[in-house]
């Protein structure tokens, strides 16, 4: 029996209220209703573990929870209890709390390749602080970012490189240059072209592809040779690749690295970590010019730091990273088998590390297609699966994975019909979903 699309009258009403009050109808563009099929953008009431319920009462198996930040599942008891204990003791004071030193010690014991850490609330602030620190330390203006990675910061130095660059001065945009992932020769060409101008290389150490053998070590050598700072954005790879980050897994130590997402399991906390020589430039115990590194009113709220410590303890004691990989491997194998069985194995494609799976939807010419993505998402939602990606949380059960694969198989049967017709429109239910980064609304 084919699953029926969920009725969402209350969600539609809530979306209208959101758009009337909140630009874009969400506080994160990736959560916008333009990312979902028309009239099928559920507004969430609550979540528990790997499941969420919308305001209409529909229940979903959820993937990519909290934009990949909720890796232990919603309302994880160990995390919520740690937070609850701190809430009764106050969350913010005029001087540092003892929780701040405890959280720093715990983080640096987990990410042992770093020597100092500073906490903030979001990844953008931490990554921009790394860029500012690199510019101050090197005296150079330019930032080199990996062109193949989708997002680093909401700040001008990065947003100016995207199609949503309105409001960013051209002078700022010109100071950011790009290099391709996995290509050391091309990166060296950028460093040569802007010799003595590039302050730092900024990249995710890995994403949907593993780094080519020797690539990260080669970048480390290039950064040393050309006198620039190597910055790893570990917002996603942190914890999902290893509790100590991809830098530990691959054995290449950056000068600076930034963490967030899974660090708080949904609570707002991020971190900038790195070499003492660099990090101390943002402190008080040096004779150089001061750097305004990170200074945020809410950056060290006790309950968020307590959440981070509970997350790190849970990962270490319960083998969470291994569980994420095992669940992801089961899901990837099931989806590939289901797609192949319905004759769309070359069109519904699962990519990435098992702990961080994404899917591509390709048209009859095997080109990426937002129209086919719309069809696919619509069928997933009809089966009770909310999945902008296939990024797993450790709260998923094998039964959840198996149910998801069954729903994927039903979606792939419809996908096959659309391919045979060379037209997904009859199964889209309205306009196509849209990419986040685009010039016009």
Secondary structure, 3 states (H helix, E strand, C coil): CCCCCCCCHHHHHHHHHHHHHCHHHCCCHHHCHHHCCCCCCCCEEEEEECEEEECCCCEEEEECHHHHCCCCCECCHHHHHHHHHHHCCCCCCCCCCHHHHHHHHHHHHHCCCCCEEEEECCHHHHHHHHHHHHHHHHCCCEEEEECCCCCCCCCHHHHCCCCCCCCCCHHHHCCEEEECCCCHHHHHHHHHHCCCCEEEEEECCCCCCCCCCCHHHHHHHHHHHHCCEEEEECCCHHHHCECCCHHHHHCCCCCEEEECHHHHCCCCCEEEEECHHHHHHHCCCCCCCCCCCCCCCCCCCHHHHHHHHHHHHHHHHHCHHHHHHHHHHHHHHHHHHHHHHCCCCCCEEEECCHHHEEEEEECCCCCECHHHHHHHHHHHHHCCEEECCECCCCCCCHHHHHHHHHHHHHHHHHHHHHHHHCCCHHHCCCCCCCCCCCCCC
